Each structure stands twice: as C-alpha cells, then as structure tokens.
C-alpha cells in the first residue's frame, strides 16, 4: 500500500478522478441532458462537489491515523484545491448564468439573502487557503501561522453546510448529512488537538515535504 501511495502515478490517477464530475457536467451541458433547468442543476451539482471535496480533504488526517498510512497527506493539498476549483465553478455559474454578469444584482443578493451571504463568505475564506497551499507559503508563514490560516477550511465547510441548509428550506436531508460528516471531522480535529498537540504541529512539515507549486504535484 505504501508503494502505491508514494507513486507519482497514483497522484495522476487521483487528479484525473477528481476531474470526472466536471467532465460529466460538461458532457451533460453539451448534450442538453441537465434537466429542465440547466443553470440550477449546474449550481447545485458544483455546490455539492465543493462540499464533498471539503469533507474528503478534512478526512485525510483522521484516515492517516486510522489506516496507519501517513503518505495519504500527499493527496490532501490536491483535494483541497479541487474543493476550491468546484467552489469557483459554483460561484462563476451563479454570476455568469444565473445573474448574467449583473454585479450590482450579485452584491444585492449577498447583502439581502442570508444563504447567499454565508455561501459567499465560505467561498471567500477558501481563497487564502488556495493561495497559501504551496510549500513556499508554508516556509514564509511558518508552521504555526500556516496552521492557523488553514483552520479556515472548517469555517468554510460549516458555512457551506449552512448555505445549503438555508437554500433548500424543506428537503434538508442532504444538508443534514453533510452537517453530520463535517461535525464528526471537526470533533476529531478538536479531540486530536487537545490529546496529542505534537502530532498536529508536525503536519506542516509533512505538507512542506510533499508539496510543490502545482495542483497536480
């Protein structure tokens, strides 16, 4: 298993697998197979994939511990950047297709509609995470400050769940499922931080060792 996780080809496979949802959505758009409301379908699909990739990214640390596979950390940065990628797609579809580049309308929505306010906040918080995801930024910020910045992923994930919950209004089973997963992962983080702080302090070193300034590193 360790040889598979350390292989550069495994990263290529994971990278291509992360692109599958985008490929399926593009194919659906080309073939006209995105339901009777394509814009809404694309918004919901990209929003779902943003939350899924956020949850998968947050699950890497506990899985390293449970499975005894520290090399899983090699994939966390890539998965986090794909969460940002799908978040960007979600935001761009809202601005470009839903609001038709009416930026004044977008800003009015952000100010007046609470589900858009919290969703926009969650997306904005993902930007510094993506920008500082390289090994160079870990060195510039230092381990402790880098960790503090990257704890924003939990705030972003919670904001995404609240955004989804307030959006759907009635059928809330999916937002509740996401809320359950994020809550478990957050509880694991809190438990690990207070029971074994040295292990968490060592994570930036692993990130620095296994990172490079490219999404498919």
Secondary structure by P-SEA (a helix, b strand, c coil): cccccccaaaaaaaaaaaaaaaaaaaaaaaaccccccaaaaaaaaaaaaaaaaaaaaaaaaaaaaaacccccccaaaaaaaaaaaaaaaaaaaaaccccccaaaaaaaaaaccaaaaaaaaaaaaaaaaaaaccaaaaaaacaaaaaaaacaaaaaaaaaaaaaaaaaccccaaaaaaaaaaaaaaaaaaaaaaacaaaaaaaaaaaaacccccccc
